[in-house]
Amino acid sequence: MALSSRIFSPTSSLRPALACEITPEGVLAARQATGSQVEMAFVPLANPLFPDIVRPGLAAPNFADRAAVVAALRQALDDVSAKDKALTLVVPDATVRVLILDFDSLPAKPQEALPIVRFRLRKLAPFDVDHAAVSYQIMRQDHGKDQGQTRALVTVMPAPVRAEYEDAVRAAGYEPGVILPSMLASLATARSDEAALVVNRSGLSLTTAIASGDELLLHRTMELPASHAAQREEMAQAVTVASAYFEDTMNKAPNVLYYNGPGGAGEFASALGPEFRQSLEVRDLAPEARSIPAGLAAGVMGALAT
């Protein structure tokens, strides 16, 4: 899948060999070493005394303790980095709006297309889009006899939130280049062209997506309640809705759900309950990585893979 190849970086052709992801659980860093080897490191942020150091959202501040975030970034990146300073930054899904929009047409040049995209976003995004970071990726172009249609994957991130994440990376001694939402980065680890149902969980945020080849068919981010019992109910409902959409769109029910998030596939399957396990196999989106908590590696691995 190439869904994240040009998001937030329409002029970039080369991706840095270094990536990091800031999550409520902690900071992950990864560096492409020799051959196919990837060096990875993880520094936790959440603990029983201070569980909400990173509170992802569309309004700044997202960091309750910026110094702790900067220190975790520096430690994780120093553990894997040699001379690399430029990196791909993976941010929580809750900090970004991802939309699938249809246009009659879009100009071929980004500088002409972006004003059209921003105009559409003014009615859809609950924040100032004129100064926000906006990018798009054309997924499909149909040229009919009478008129064409262009379907684009559009991402928009509020300027103050983007600045908060970028400034923390710079304070740690590194330079953020490409910025990717966690789900879009994670999808790059799924190399199959078959349709895939994917769940990405981070803190109190859950994103469901359906991807088929290079096209994103569904992307939905929701906030989870604080209660663990209520969380299980909301997660089960989200998977039910996404599975129904998958069946309606692909004319077949999904039999595999790919998961990225705390606890890995096993813990998420247990939270869903036995009724799901009978019809839906839950698999980790990315293989387990040494020194990285189960289920958390897909974002940085996908950032390096795209």
PEHUMO-V906036 format. One record per backbone hydrogen bond with DSSP energy under -0.5 kcal/mol. NH is the residue of the N-H (numbers start at 1). CO is the residue of the C=O. E is the energy in kcal/mol with one decimal. If there is no record, write none. Layout:
NH|CO|E  NH|CO|E
This chain:
5|2|-1.4  9|6|-1.7  12|9|-1.5  19|30|-2.6  20|88|-2.3  21|28|-2.5  22|90|-1.8  23|21|-0.6  23|26|-2.0  27|43|-2.6  28|21|-2.4  29|41|-2.5  30|19|-2.7  31|39|-2.5  32|17|-2.9  33|31|-0.7  33|37|-2.6  37|34|-2.0  39|31|-2.5  41|29|-2.3  43|27|-2.4  45|25|-1.9  46|25|-0.9  47|50|-0.7  53|50|-0.5  55|53|-0.6  55|62|-3.6  64|53|-3.0  64|62|-0.6  65|53|-0.8  69|65|-1.7  70|66|-2.7  71|67|-2.4  72|68|-2.1  73|69|-2.5  74|70|-2.6  75|71|-2.3  76|72|-2.5  77|73|-2.7  78|74|-2.5  79|75|-1.6  80|76|-0.7  80|77|-0.8  81|77|-2.4  87|175|-2.2  88|18|-2.3  89|178|-2.9  90|20|-2.9  90|88|-0.6  91|89|-0.5  91|180|-2.5  95|92|-1.7  96|93|-1.7  97|156|-2.6  98|96|-0.5  99|154|-3.0  101|99|-0.6  101|152|-2.5  103|150|-3.1  112|109|-1.4  113|109|-2.0  114|110|-2.9  116|112|-0.5  116|113|-0.6  117|113|-2.0  118|114|-3.0  119|115|-1.9  120|116|-1.7  121|117|-2.0  122|118|-1.5  123|120|-1.1  124|121|-1.4  125|121|-3.0  133|157|-2.5  134|132|-0.7  135|155|-2.3  137|153|-1.7  139|151|-2.8  140|151|-1.7  142|149|-3.0  143|141|-0.5  144|142|-0.8  144|147|-1.1  149|142|-2.7  150|103|-3.5  151|140|-2.9  152|101|-3.0  152|150|-0.5  153|137|-3.1  154|99|-3.2  154|152|-0.7  155|135|-2.6  156|97|-2.2  157|133|-2.2  158|95|-0.5  162|158|-2.5  163|159|-2.6  164|160|-1.8  165|161|-2.0  166|162|-2.7  167|163|-2.8  168|164|-1.5  169|165|-1.7  170|166|-2.4  171|167|-2.4  172|168|-1.1  173|170|-1.6  174|169|-2.0  175|85|-2.7  176|174|-0.5  177|87|-2.7  180|89|-2.6  182|91|-2.0  185|181|-2.4  186|182|-2.7  187|183|-2.1  188|184|-0.6  188|185|-1.1  189|186|-2.1  190|187|-1.6  191|189|-0.9  196|211|-2.9  197|256|-0.6  198|196|-0.5  198|209|-2.9  199|258|-2.8  200|207|-2.8  201|260|-2.7  202|205|-2.6  205|202|-1.6  206|222|-2.6  207|200|-2.9  208|220|-2.6  209|198|-2.5  210|218|-1.6  211|196|-2.1  212|215|-2.9  215|212|-2.0  217|210|-3.0  217|215|-0.6  218|210|-1.4  220|208|-2.5  222|206|-2.7  224|204|-3.3  231|227|-2.3  232|228|-2.1  233|229|-1.6  234|230|-2.4  235|231|-2.9  236|232|-2.3  237|233|-2.2  238|234|-2.4  239|235|-2.3  240|236|-2.2  241|237|-2.4  242|238|-2.3  243|239|-2.6  244|240|-2.1  245|241|-2.1  246|242|-2.4  247|243|-2.4  248|244|-2.4  249|245|-2.4  250|246|-3.2  251|247|-1.4  257|281|-3.2  258|197|-2.8  259|283|-3.1  260|199|-2.3  261|295|-2.0  263|294|-0.8  264|261|-1.7  264|294|-0.6  267|263|-0.9  268|264|-1.9  269|265|-2.7  270|266|-1.9  271|267|-1.8  272|268|-1.8  273|269|-1.5  276|273|-1.0  277|273|-1.3  278|274|-1.2  279|276|-1.3  280|276|-2.6  281|255|-2.6  283|257|-2.9  283|281|-0.6  285|259|-2.8  292|289|-1.8  296|293|-1.6  301|297|-2.2  302|298|-2.8  303|299|-1.9  304|300|-1.5  305|301|-1.4  306|302|-1.7
